[in-house]
Amino acid sequence: MAVTVLNGPEGLLAAQGTRLGHSDWLTVDQQRVDLFAEATGTSPVGGAGAPEFLTLSLSNMFLPQIVEVTGFAMGVNYGTGEVRFVSPVPVGSRVRGAAELTGVTEVKGGLQTTMTITIEVEGSNEPACVIDSISRWLNP
């Protein structure tokens, strides 16, 4: 997939409300689930959040495959808004991220964006997870 490049304030403002694209597909195999559970101290099966939070954490890998923001001195991960765990991701499933620029607002020194990231499961009509990712883009 080609990365969507948004250049500077004009690029962000012009792209508000648009779908930015998709990441590559990734197979969620048992080894990935086990490694995530080990790193987070959770149980890979029926534990407190291991499979769900693995899905959430994949958004950090998928988003740079979808969009690149240029023309700012710095970009800061400001946090998340709403996070919805819609459906489970069975081991062996293929997932990918899709992103939409759902909000752009002015803040002191730059812009704040909300990108809604949807983690899709191949062959499913429902997403696994939907995340409102908030970033700040600071002017030079």
DSSP file with accessible surface (Angstrom, degrees, kcal/mol):
  #  RESIDUE AA STRUCTURE BP1 BP2  ACC     N-H-->O    O-->H-N    N-H-->O    O-->H-N    TCO  KAPPA ALPHA  PHI   PSI    X-CA   Y-CA   Z-CA
    1    1 A M              0   0  137      0, 0.0     2,-0.3     0, 0.0    23,-0.1   0.000 360.0 360.0 360.0 144.8    0.0    0.0    0.0
    2    2 A A        -     0   0   90     21,-0.1     2,-0.4     1,-0.1    20,-0.2  -0.594 360.0-119.8 -83.2 141.1    1.2    3.5   -0.7
    3    3 A V        -     0   0   61     -2,-0.3     2,-0.5    18,-0.1    64,-0.2  -0.649  21.3-129.1 -80.7 133.1    1.6    5.9    2.2
    4    4 A T  E     -a   67   0A  47     62,-3.0    64,-2.7    -2,-0.4     2,-0.5  -0.734  22.3-152.4 -80.8 125.3   -0.6    9.0    2.2
    5    5 A V  E     -a   68   0A  83     -2,-0.5     2,-0.5    62,-0.2    64,-0.2  -0.900   9.5-168.2-104.6 124.6    1.6   12.1    2.8
    6    6 A L  E     -a   69   0A  14     62,-2.8    64,-2.7    -2,-0.5     2,-0.7  -0.965  12.1-153.6-111.6 118.4    0.0   15.1    4.4
    7    7 A N  E  >  -a   70   0A 103     -2,-0.5     4,-1.5    62,-0.2    64,-0.2  -0.845  45.2 -45.7-104.6 113.9    2.2   18.2    4.1
    8    8 A G  H  > S-     0   0    4     62,-3.6     4,-2.1    -2,-0.7     3,-0.2   0.126  92.9 -45.2  66.8-176.7    1.9   21.0    6.7
    9    9 A P  H  > S+     0   0   38      0, 0.0     4,-2.8     0, 0.0     5,-0.3   0.888 136.4  54.7 -56.9 -40.1   -1.2   22.6    8.1
   10   10 A E  H  > S+     0   0  144      1,-0.2     4,-2.4     2,-0.2    -2,-0.2   0.901 107.8  49.7 -62.3 -41.3   -2.8   23.0    4.6
   11   11 A G  H  X S+     0   0   20     -4,-1.5     4,-1.3    -3,-0.2    -1,-0.2   0.906 112.8  46.1 -65.0 -41.9   -2.4   19.3    4.0
   12   12 A L  H  X S+     0   0    0     -4,-2.1     4,-0.7     2,-0.2     3,-0.2   0.940 114.0  47.6 -66.0 -47.2   -4.0   18.3    7.3
   13   13 A L  H >< S+     0   0   86     -4,-2.8     3,-0.8     1,-0.2    -2,-0.2   0.907 111.7  50.4 -62.6 -39.3   -6.9   20.7    6.9
   14   14 A A  H 3< S+     0   0   85     -4,-2.4    -1,-0.2    -5,-0.3    -2,-0.2   0.811 110.7  50.2 -68.3 -28.2   -7.6   19.7    3.3
   15   15 A A  H >< S+     0   0    9     -4,-1.3     3,-2.2    -3,-0.2    86,-0.3   0.512  77.2 127.6 -90.5  -5.0   -7.6   16.0    4.3
   16   16 A Q  T << S+     0   0   91     -3,-0.8    86,-0.2    -4,-0.7     3,-0.1  -0.268  77.6  18.3 -55.9 131.8  -10.0   16.3    7.2
   17   17 A G  T 3  S+     0   0   48     84,-3.7     2,-0.3     1,-0.3    -1,-0.3   0.505 101.8 118.9  85.5   6.4  -12.9   13.9    6.8
   18   18 A T    <   -     0   0   61     -3,-2.2    83,-2.3    83,-0.4     2,-0.4  -0.767  67.9-116.3-108.3 152.4  -11.1   11.7    4.3
   19   19 A R  E     -B  100   0B 212     -2,-0.3    81,-0.3    81,-0.2     3,-0.1  -0.690  22.8-162.0 -79.8 134.3  -10.0    8.0    4.4
   20   20 A L  E     -     0   0B   7     79,-3.2     2,-0.3    -2,-0.4   -16,-0.2   0.616  40.6-101.9 -97.5 -17.2   -6.3    7.8    4.3
   21   21 A G  E     -B   99   0B  26     78,-0.9    78,-1.9   -18,-0.1    -1,-0.3  -0.843  36.1 -69.1 131.6-166.1   -5.8    4.2    3.3
   22   22 A H  E     -B   98   0B  56     -2,-0.3    76,-0.2    76,-0.2     2,-0.1  -0.923  30.3-129.6-129.2 154.9   -4.9    0.8    4.7
   23   23 A S        -     0   0    1     74,-2.6     2,-0.1    -2,-0.3    39,-0.1  -0.276  44.7 -79.5 -86.0-179.2   -1.9   -0.9    6.1
   24   24 A D        -     0   0   90      1,-0.1    73,-0.4   -23,-0.1     2,-0.2  -0.393  54.5 -96.2 -73.3 159.6   -0.5   -4.3    5.0
   25   25 A W        -     0   0   78     71,-0.1     2,-0.4    -2,-0.1    71,-0.2  -0.531  39.1-164.5 -75.7 147.9   -2.2   -7.4    6.3
   26   26 A L  E     -C   95   0B  29     69,-2.6    69,-2.9    -2,-0.2     2,-0.5  -1.000  15.9-133.0-136.1 131.7   -0.6   -9.1    9.3
   27   27 A T  E     -C   94   0B  64     -2,-0.4     2,-1.2    67,-0.2    67,-0.2  -0.732  13.4-144.3 -85.1 127.3   -1.3  -12.7   10.6
   28   28 A V        +     0   0    4     65,-3.2    64,-3.7    -2,-0.5    65,-0.4  -0.768  31.9 179.5 -90.7  93.0   -1.9  -12.8   14.3
   29   29 A D     >  -     0   0   66     -2,-1.2     4,-1.9    62,-0.2     3,-0.2  -0.433  42.8-103.1 -93.2 170.1   -0.2  -16.1   15.1
   30   30 A Q  H  > S+     0   0   75      1,-0.2     4,-3.0     2,-0.2     5,-0.2   0.868 119.2  58.5 -62.7 -35.2    0.1  -17.8   18.5
   31   31 A Q  H  > S+     0   0  130      2,-0.2     4,-2.7     1,-0.2    -1,-0.2   0.923 106.1  48.5 -61.7 -42.4    3.8  -16.8   18.8
   32   32 A R  H  > S+     0   0   87     -3,-0.2     4,-2.3     2,-0.2    -1,-0.2   0.925 113.1  47.9 -63.0 -43.3    2.8  -13.1   18.5
   33   33 A V  H  X S+     0   0    7     -4,-1.9     4,-2.6     2,-0.2    -2,-0.2   0.939 113.4  47.8 -62.4 -45.5    0.1  -13.5   21.2
   34   34 A D  H  X S+     0   0   70     -4,-3.0     4,-2.6     1,-0.2    -2,-0.2   0.918 112.1  48.8 -63.6 -43.4    2.5  -15.4   23.5
   35   35 A L  H  X S+     0   0   94     -4,-2.7     4,-2.6    -5,-0.2    -1,-0.2   0.902 112.3  48.5 -64.6 -40.0    5.2  -12.8   23.1
   36   36 A F  H  X S+     0   0   40     -4,-2.3     4,-2.0    -5,-0.2     6,-0.2   0.936 111.9  49.3 -64.6 -44.0    2.8   -9.9   23.8
   37   37 A A  H  X>S+     0   0    2     -4,-2.6     5,-1.9     1,-0.2     4,-1.1   0.916 112.2  48.5 -61.7 -41.5    1.4  -11.7   26.9
   38   38 A E  H  <5S+     0   0  154     -4,-2.6     3,-0.5     1,-0.2    -1,-0.2   0.932 111.7  49.1 -63.9 -43.9    5.0  -12.3   28.1
   39   39 A A  H  <5S+     0   0   89     -4,-2.6    -1,-0.2     1,-0.2    -2,-0.2   0.829 119.5  37.6 -66.3 -30.2    6.0   -8.7   27.6
   40   40 A T  H  <5S-     0   0   68     -4,-2.0    -1,-0.2    -5,-0.2    -2,-0.2   0.468 107.2-119.5-102.2  -3.9    2.9   -7.4   29.4
   41   41 A G  T  <5S+     0   0   71     -4,-1.1     2,-0.2    -3,-0.5    -3,-0.2   0.796  71.7 124.3  71.5  29.1    2.7  -10.0   32.1
   42   42 A T      < -     0   0   41     -5,-1.9    -1,-0.2    -6,-0.2    -2,-0.1  -0.674  67.7 -97.8-114.2 171.9   -0.8  -11.2   31.0
   43   43 A S     >  -     0   0   56     -2,-0.2     4,-0.8     1,-0.1     7,-0.4  -0.739  21.0-141.7 -90.5 135.1   -2.1  -14.6   30.1
   44   44 A P  T  4 S+     0   0   41      0, 0.0     2,-0.5     0, 0.0    -1,-0.1   0.703  91.0  47.3 -70.5 -15.6   -2.3  -15.3   26.3
   45   45 A V  T  4 S-     0   0  113      1,-0.1     3,-0.1     5,-0.1    -2,-0.0  -0.968 134.7 -18.9-129.9 116.0   -5.7  -17.1   26.8
   46   46 A G  T  4 S+     0   0   80     -2,-0.5    -1,-0.1     1,-0.2     2,-0.0   0.614  97.3 141.3  70.1  12.3   -8.5  -15.6   28.8
   47   47 A G     <  -     0   0   21     -4,-0.8     2,-2.2     1,-0.1    -1,-0.2  -0.202  69.0 -72.9 -82.0 177.0   -6.1  -13.3   30.6
   48   48 A A  S    S-     0   0   88      1,-0.2    -1,-0.1    -3,-0.1    -3,-0.0  -0.468 103.1 -39.9 -75.0  80.2   -6.8   -9.7   31.5
   49   49 A G  S  > S+     0   0   11     -2,-2.2     4,-3.1    -7,-0.1     5,-0.4   0.426  91.5 132.1  91.5  -0.1   -6.6   -8.0   28.2
   50   50 A A  H  > S+     0   0    2     -7,-0.4     4,-2.1     1,-0.2     5,-0.2   0.956  80.2  36.0 -56.5 -57.7   -3.8   -9.7   26.4
   51   51 A P  H  > S+     0   0   41      0, 0.0     4,-1.9     0, 0.0    -1,-0.2   0.929 121.5  47.2 -64.1 -39.9   -5.5  -10.4   23.0
   52   52 A E  H  > S+     0   0   86      1,-0.2     4,-2.2     2,-0.2    -2,-0.2   0.937 114.4  45.3 -65.6 -45.9   -7.5   -7.2   23.1
   53   53 A F  H  X S+     0   0   99     -4,-3.1     4,-2.8     2,-0.2    -1,-0.2   0.804 107.5  58.7 -72.8 -25.6   -4.6   -5.0   24.0
   54   54 A L  H  X S+     0   0    7     -4,-2.1     4,-1.6    -5,-0.4    -1,-0.2   0.954 107.2  48.2 -61.0 -46.2   -2.4   -6.7   21.4
   55   55 A T  H  X S+     0   0   10     -4,-1.9     4,-0.5     1,-0.2     3,-0.3   0.929 112.5  48.4 -59.7 -45.7   -5.0   -5.7   18.8
   56   56 A L  H >< S+     0   0   40     -4,-2.2     3,-1.5     1,-0.2     4,-0.4   0.934 109.2  52.8 -59.5 -45.4   -4.9   -2.1   20.2
   57   57 A S  H >< S+     0   0   41     -4,-2.8     3,-1.4     1,-0.3     4,-0.5   0.790  94.4  70.5 -66.8 -24.7   -1.1   -2.0   20.2
   58   58 A L  H >X S+     0   0    7     -4,-1.6     4,-2.5    -3,-0.3     3,-1.2   0.777  81.7  74.5 -64.0 -21.7   -1.0   -3.0   16.5
   59   59 A S  H <X S+     0   0    8     -3,-1.5     4,-2.5    -4,-0.5    -1,-0.3   0.857  89.4  58.9 -59.3 -31.5   -2.4    0.4   15.6
   60   60 A N  H <4 S+     0   0  108     -3,-1.4    -1,-0.3    -4,-0.4    -2,-0.2   0.771 110.5  41.7 -68.6 -25.2    1.1    1.8   16.4
   61   61 A M  H <4 S+     0   0   75     -3,-1.2     4,-0.4    -4,-0.5    -2,-0.2   0.841 117.2  47.1 -85.4 -37.4    2.6   -0.4   13.8
   62   62 A F  H >X S+     0   0    1     -4,-2.5     3,-1.3     1,-0.2     4,-0.7   0.879  98.5  66.0 -74.7 -40.4   -0.2    0.1   11.2
   63   63 A L  H >X S+     0   0   29     -4,-2.5     4,-2.5     1,-0.3     3,-1.6   0.904  98.4  51.6 -57.6 -44.1   -0.5    3.9   11.3
   64   64 A P  H 34 S+     0   0   85      0, 0.0    -1,-0.3     0, 0.0    -2,-0.2   0.753 106.1  57.4 -65.6 -18.9    3.0    4.7    9.8
   65   65 A Q  H <4 S+     0   0   54     -3,-1.3    -2,-0.2    -4,-0.4   -43,-0.1   0.676 115.1  38.0 -77.2 -17.0    2.2    2.3    7.0
   66   66 A I  H << S+     0   0    1     -3,-1.6   -62,-3.0    -4,-0.7     2,-0.3   0.838 121.8  17.3-101.2 -45.1   -0.9    4.4    6.2
   67   67 A V  E  <  -a    4   0A  13     -4,-2.5     2,-0.4   -64,-0.2    -1,-0.3  -0.979  47.5-168.7-141.1 145.0    0.0    8.1    6.7
   68   68 A E  E     -a    5   0A 105    -64,-2.7   -62,-2.8    -2,-0.3     2,-0.5  -0.999  13.5-154.7-130.9 129.0    3.0   10.3    7.0
   69   69 A V  E     +a    6   0A  25     -2,-0.4     2,-0.2   -64,-0.2   -62,-0.2  -0.917  20.9 173.5-106.2 127.2    2.7   13.9    8.2
   70   70 A T  E     +a    7   0A  40    -64,-2.7   -62,-3.6    -2,-0.5   -59,-0.1  -0.730  45.6  59.4-123.3 172.3    5.4   16.3    7.1
   71   71 A G  S    S+     0   0   45      1,-0.3     2,-0.3    -2,-0.2    -1,-0.1   0.631  80.4 103.7  85.0  14.7    6.1   20.1    7.3
   72   72 A F  S    S-     0   0   30     -3,-0.2    -1,-0.3    67,-0.1    67,-0.2  -0.906  72.7-129.4-124.1 155.4    6.0   20.4   11.1
   73   73 A A  S    S-     0   0   68     65,-2.0     2,-0.3    -2,-0.3    66,-0.2   0.840  90.3  -3.6 -69.4 -31.8    8.9   20.8   13.5
   74   74 A M  E     -D  138   0B 107     64,-1.3    64,-3.0    -4,-0.1     2,-0.4  -0.985  55.1-148.8-161.6 146.1    7.5   17.9   15.6
   75   75 A G  E     -D  137   0B  42     -2,-0.3     2,-0.4    62,-0.2    62,-0.2  -0.967  19.2-165.5-116.9 137.3    4.7   15.4   16.0
   76   76 A V  E     -D  136   0B  56     60,-3.0    60,-2.7    -2,-0.4     2,-0.9  -0.987  24.6-127.9-127.2 129.5    3.6   14.2   19.4
   77   77 A N  E     -D  135   0B 104     -2,-0.4    58,-0.2    58,-0.2     3,-0.1  -0.664  28.5-175.6 -71.1 109.7    1.4   11.3   20.3
   78   78 A Y  E     -     0   0B 126     56,-1.8     2,-0.3    -2,-0.9    57,-0.2   0.632  41.9-102.1 -88.1 -15.4   -1.1   13.1   22.5
   79   79 A G  E     -D  134   0B  26     55,-1.3    55,-2.9    -3,-0.1     2,-0.3  -0.905  42.4 -59.9 132.8-159.0   -3.0   10.0   23.5
   80   80 A T  E     -D  133   0B  84     -2,-0.3    53,-0.2    53,-0.2     3,-0.1  -0.935  26.5-161.6-127.5 152.3   -6.3    8.3   22.6
   81   81 A G  E    S-     0   0B  38     51,-3.2    -1,-0.1     1,-0.4     2,-0.1   0.310  70.5  -3.8 -93.1-124.3   -9.9    9.3   22.7
   82   82 A E  E     -     0   0B 121     49,-0.1    50,-2.1    -2,-0.0     2,-0.4  -0.386  62.1-165.9 -73.8 141.4  -12.5    6.5   22.6
   83   83 A V  E     -D  131   0B  46     48,-0.2     2,-0.5    -3,-0.1    48,-0.2  -0.999   3.5-168.6-127.0 128.2  -11.4    2.9   22.1
   84   84 A R  E     -D  130   0B  71     46,-2.7    46,-2.3    -2,-0.4     2,-0.9  -0.980  15.0-157.3-121.5 125.7  -13.9    0.2   21.2
   85   85 A F  E     +D  129   0B  89     -2,-0.5    44,-0.2    44,-0.2    43,-0.1  -0.860  24.5 169.4 -97.8  98.3  -13.2   -3.5   21.2
   86   86 A V        -     0   0   60     42,-1.1    42,-0.2    -2,-0.9    43,-0.2   0.903  56.9  -4.0 -84.1 -45.4  -15.9   -4.6   18.8
   87   87 A S  S    S-     0   0   27     41,-1.1    -1,-0.3    40,-0.1     0, 0.0  -0.990  75.9 -97.1-149.7 155.6  -15.0   -8.3   18.1
   88   88 A P        -     0   0  110      0, 0.0    41,-0.0     0, 0.0   -36,-0.0  -0.251  24.6-133.4 -72.3 161.4  -12.3  -10.8   19.0
   89   89 A V        -     0   0   24     39,-0.1     3,-0.1     4,-0.0   -34,-0.1  -0.928  22.6-144.2-114.3 102.7   -9.3  -11.7   16.8
   90   90 A P    >   -     0   0   78      0, 0.0     3,-2.2     0, 0.0   -62,-0.2  -0.380  31.3 -95.4 -64.9 143.7   -9.0  -15.4   16.6
   91   91 A V  T 3  S+     0   0   76      1,-0.3   -62,-0.2   -64,-0.1     3,-0.1  -0.353 115.2  33.9 -57.6 134.9   -5.4  -16.7   16.5
   92   92 A G  T 3  S+     0   0   51    -64,-3.7    -1,-0.3     1,-0.4   -63,-0.2   0.253  90.3 129.8  98.4 -10.6   -4.5  -17.3   12.8
   93   93 A S    <   -     0   0   23     -3,-2.2   -65,-3.2   -65,-0.4     2,-0.5  -0.381  56.1-128.7 -73.1 154.7   -6.5  -14.3   11.6
   94   94 A R  E     -C   27   0B  91    -67,-0.2    28,-3.0    28,-0.2     2,-0.3  -0.897  30.6-178.0-103.3 134.7   -5.2  -11.7    9.3
   95   95 A V  E     +CE  26 121B   1    -69,-2.9   -69,-2.6    -2,-0.5     2,-0.3  -0.880   9.1 178.2-128.1 158.2   -5.7   -8.1   10.4
   96   96 A R  E     - E   0 120B  54     24,-1.6    24,-2.9    -2,-0.3     2,-0.4  -0.967  25.4-116.0-150.2 164.6   -4.9   -4.7    8.9
   97   97 A G  E     - E   0 119B   0    -73,-0.4   -74,-2.6    -2,-0.3     2,-0.3  -0.812  19.0-168.6-104.8 146.1   -5.4   -1.1    9.9
   98   98 A A  E     -BE  22 118B  13     20,-1.9    20,-2.7    -2,-0.4     2,-0.4  -0.963  12.5-158.5-124.6 146.2   -7.5    1.5    8.1
   99   99 A A  E     -BE  21 117B   5    -78,-1.9   -79,-3.2    -2,-0.3   -78,-0.9  -0.978  13.6-176.0-132.8 145.8   -7.3    5.2    9.0
  100  100 A E  E     -BE  19 116B  63     16,-1.7    16,-2.6    -2,-0.4     2,-1.1  -0.998  29.3-129.1-134.6 135.3   -9.5    8.3    8.5
  101  101 A L  E     + E   0 115B   0    -83,-2.3   -84,-3.7    -2,-0.4   -83,-0.4  -0.750  37.4 168.5 -84.4  99.9   -8.6   11.8    9.5
  102  102 A T  E     +     0   0B  56     12,-1.8     2,-0.3    -2,-1.1    13,-0.2   0.585  55.6  22.0 -96.3 -11.0  -11.7   12.6   11.5
  103  103 A G  E     + E   0 114B  14     11,-1.5    11,-2.3    -3,-0.1     2,-0.4  -0.965  46.9 178.9-160.2 140.5  -10.7   15.9   13.2
  104  104 A V  E     + E   0 113B  12     -2,-0.3     2,-0.3     9,-0.2     9,-0.2  -0.967  17.9 168.8-138.6 122.1   -8.3   18.8   12.9
  105  105 A T  E     - E   0 112B  79      7,-2.6     7,-3.2    -2,-0.4     2,-0.3  -0.969  35.2-110.0-132.9 150.6   -8.3   21.6   15.4
  106  106 A E  E     + E   0 111B 167     -2,-0.3     2,-0.3     5,-0.2     5,-0.2  -0.593  37.6 174.4 -77.4 138.1   -6.0   24.5   16.1
  107  107 A V  E >   - E   0 110B  31      3,-2.3     3,-2.5    -2,-0.3     2,-0.1  -0.899  48.7 -67.8-133.6 164.4   -4.0   24.4   19.3
  108  108 A K  T 3  S+     0   0  207     -2,-0.3     3,-0.1     1,-0.3     0, 0.0  -0.337 122.6   6.3 -56.0 120.6   -1.3   26.7   20.6
  109  109 A G  T 3  S-     0   0   47      1,-0.2    30,-3.2    -2,-0.1     2,-0.3   0.476 134.3 -20.9  87.5   1.0    1.7   26.3   18.4
  110  110 A G  E <  S-EF 107 138B   7     -3,-2.5    -3,-2.3    28,-0.3     2,-0.3  -0.942  85.2 -46.4 170.0-143.3    0.1   24.0   15.8
  111  111 A L  E     -EF 106 137B   9     26,-2.3    26,-3.2    -2,-0.3     2,-0.4  -0.920  29.4-145.5-129.6 151.8   -2.7   21.6   15.1
  112  112 A Q  E     -EF 105 136B  33     -7,-3.2    -7,-2.6    -2,-0.3     2,-0.3  -0.970  21.4-165.9-115.4 133.6   -4.3   18.6   16.9
  113  113 A T  E     -EF 104 135B   0     22,-2.7    22,-2.2    -2,-0.4     2,-0.5  -0.892  15.6-154.2-118.6 150.5   -5.6   15.7   14.8
  114  114 A T  E     -EF 103 134B  34    -11,-2.3   -12,-1.8    -2,-0.3   -11,-1.5  -0.996  13.7-172.2-118.1 120.2   -7.8   12.8   15.5
  115  115 A M  E     -EF 101 133B   3     18,-2.8    18,-2.9    -2,-0.5     2,-0.7  -0.976  15.8-144.6-111.7 121.4   -7.2    9.8   13.3
  116  116 A T  E     -EF 100 132B  21    -16,-2.6   -16,-1.7    -2,-0.5     2,-0.5  -0.798  16.7-162.7 -87.8 117.2   -9.8    7.0   13.7
  117  117 A I  E     -EF  99 131B   1     14,-3.3    14,-2.9    -2,-0.7     2,-0.5  -0.909   2.7-163.7-104.6 125.0   -7.9    3.7   13.2
  118  118 A T  E     -EF  98 130B  38    -20,-2.7   -20,-1.9    -2,-0.5     2,-0.8  -0.948   9.9-149.1-111.2 120.8  -10.1    0.7   12.5
  119  119 A I  E     -EF  97 129B   0     10,-3.3     9,-2.9    -2,-0.5    10,-1.1  -0.827  22.6-160.5 -89.8 112.4   -8.4   -2.7   12.9
  120  120 A E  E     -E   96   0B  51    -24,-2.9   -24,-1.6    -2,-0.8     2,-0.5  -0.708  11.6-144.1 -96.7 146.8  -10.1   -5.0   10.4
  121  121 A V  E >   -E   95   0B  15      5,-0.4     3,-2.2    -2,-0.3   -26,-0.2  -0.950  32.1-109.9-109.1 124.7  -10.2   -8.8   10.4
  122  122 A E  T 3  S+     0   0   94    -28,-3.0   -28,-0.2    -2,-0.5     3,-0.1  -0.289 101.9  11.7 -55.8 129.2  -10.0  -10.4    7.0
  123  123 A G  T 3  S+     0   0   86      1,-0.3     2,-0.4     2,-0.0    -1,-0.3   0.412 103.2 113.6  85.0  -0.9  -13.4  -12.0    6.1
  124  124 A S    <   -     0   0   55     -3,-2.2    -1,-0.3     1,-0.1    -3,-0.2  -0.818  58.3-151.2-106.2 144.5  -15.3  -10.3    8.9
  125  125 A N  S    S+     0   0  173     -2,-0.4    -1,-0.1    -3,-0.1    -3,-0.0   0.605  83.9  62.2 -82.9 -15.6  -18.0   -7.7    8.6
  126  126 A E  S    S-     0   0  109     -5,-0.1    -5,-0.4   -40,-0.0    -2,-0.1  -0.903  85.2-120.9-112.0 143.0  -17.2   -6.2   12.0
  127  127 A P        -     0   0   35      0, 0.0    -7,-0.2     0, 0.0   -40,-0.1  -0.347  11.4-136.7 -72.2 161.5  -13.9   -4.6   13.0
  128  128 A A  S    S-     0   0    2     -9,-2.9   -42,-1.1     1,-0.3   -41,-1.1   0.869  82.7  -1.3 -80.7 -40.4  -11.9   -5.9   15.9
  129  129 A C  E     -DF  85 119B   0    -10,-1.1   -10,-3.3   -44,-0.2     2,-0.4  -0.997  54.6-157.1-154.5 144.6  -11.1   -2.5   17.3
  130  130 A V  E     -DF  84 118B  19    -46,-2.3   -46,-2.7    -2,-0.3     2,-0.4  -0.997  18.9-173.9-129.0 126.1  -11.7    1.1   16.6
  131  131 A I  E     -DF  83 117B   1    -14,-2.9   -14,-3.3    -2,-0.4     2,-0.9  -0.972  22.9-148.2-126.0 131.1   -9.3    3.7   18.1
  132  132 A D  E     - F   0 116B  30    -50,-2.1   -51,-3.2    -2,-0.4     2,-0.5  -0.869  25.7-164.1 -95.2 102.3   -9.4    7.5   18.1
  133  133 A S  E     -DF  80 115B  12    -18,-2.9   -18,-2.8    -2,-0.9     2,-0.5  -0.793   1.3-156.0 -93.4 126.0   -5.7    8.4   18.0
  134  134 A I  E     +DF  79 114B  28    -55,-2.9   -56,-1.8    -2,-0.5   -55,-1.3  -0.879  15.9 173.7-109.8 129.3   -4.9   12.0   19.0
  135  135 A S  E     -DF  77 113B  14    -22,-2.2   -22,-2.7    -2,-0.5     2,-0.4  -0.944  22.3-142.3-130.1 154.0   -1.7   13.7   17.8
  136  136 A R  E     -DF  76 112B  65    -60,-2.7   -60,-3.0    -2,-0.3     2,-0.5  -0.968   9.6-160.3-116.5 135.6   -0.3   17.2   18.0
  137  137 A W  E     -DF  75 111B  40    -26,-3.2   -26,-2.3    -2,-0.4     2,-0.4  -0.968  12.9-153.6-118.4 113.8    1.7   18.7   15.1
  138  138 A L  E     -DF  74 110B  54    -64,-3.0   -65,-2.0    -2,-0.5   -64,-1.3  -0.760  14.2-121.3 -97.9 134.3    3.8   21.7   16.2
  139  139 A N              0   0   75    -30,-3.2   -67,-0.1    -2,-0.4    -1,-0.1  -0.314 360.0 360.0 -69.4 152.0    4.9   24.4   13.8
  140  140 A P              0   0  136      0, 0.0    -1,-0.1     0, 0.0   -31,-0.0  -0.193 360.0 360.0 -67.3 360.0    8.5   25.2   13.1
